[in-house]
Amino acid sequence: MDLSPLLSSTTSPLIKNNVALHFRNEIVSGNLQPGEAIVEGKWASKLGVAQASIRAALNILESEGFVERNGRSARVTTITNEGITHNFQVRAALEALSAKLVTERQPGLSELDQVVADMKSAVICQNLKAFYERDLRFHLLLCRKSGNPVLEQMLERLLVPLFAFVVMRTHDTMGDAGRWLGSIGKHQAILQSIRSGDVRRAVHCITETVDYFHVDIVDLTLSRRGHSE
């Protein structure tokens, strides 16, 4: 697909954003598979844009977790089931600490209430990508409320590629609204437990929720793989 007619009259920032959007759609739709290489020169010719625009777009996708870079080499993010398990083991510990610190500090949580409301809107609109963007924002924003920037940085490094990979693997599985509304209920329960001021309750609630999502994501990704094979 030659994007040059679309991009010819745009400024450079818009070009890289449009190219990033194109790649994102290709990845989420499954046209670009996890682990697949993205060669800058090849895609520059295919899309009719400068190679620098491809590189800039890939930088955007790397920050979102959709692409992994090694020097000038780029590949679509891939995580094995074992990798997902390892990720969740560390994630559970970090989020438990986050819940403990937030419960002790008792900051305002109205921003998180809004994120949960936005998650519900995403379910109503059947927009899986928007749902997971808000889901990711919930966990990172909650961690930010802990007041520990090191903890936030560590959790972000774990969650950004994980959430991007899940979107890639589960893009066609939002038909069961009950599943997603149930997820929203669990996020609401986390906020309720933190507002209670009971540290043990909050830690238990978020740990139990993370464990639930671990099983759920493994089931979803296995189902998606089976569907595509």
Number of C-alpha atoms within 10 A of each C-alpha: 9 13 16 15 10 10 18 12 10 13 9 14 11 13 23 24 18 18 24 21 15 15 23 23 14 14 24 22 16 15 11 18 17 19 14 15 16 18 15 19 14 12 18 19 13 13 18 16 20 16 17 14 21 25 20 18 22 27 19 19 22 19 13 16 21 28 27 21 16 7 6 8 11 20 20 24 23 22 15 10 13 10 12 18 16 11 17 21 14 13 21 20 15 19 23 22 20 27 29 22 20 25 24 15 14 14 14 11 15 10 12 19 15 13 20 23 14 17 26 20 14 19 21 13 11 18 14 20 18 17 25 17 19 21 20 19 18 20 20 20 16 22 25 17 21 21 15 13 12 10 17 21 13 13 22 18 12 17 19 19 21 22 20 24 23 21 23 26 25 21 16 14 16 15 11 10 14 11 14 20 15 11 19 19 13 19 22 15 16 22 21 14 20 26 18 12 16 13 20 14 18 27 24 16 21 26 21 16 17 20 15 13 15 19 13 13 18 17 12 16 20 15 14 17 12 9 9 9 5
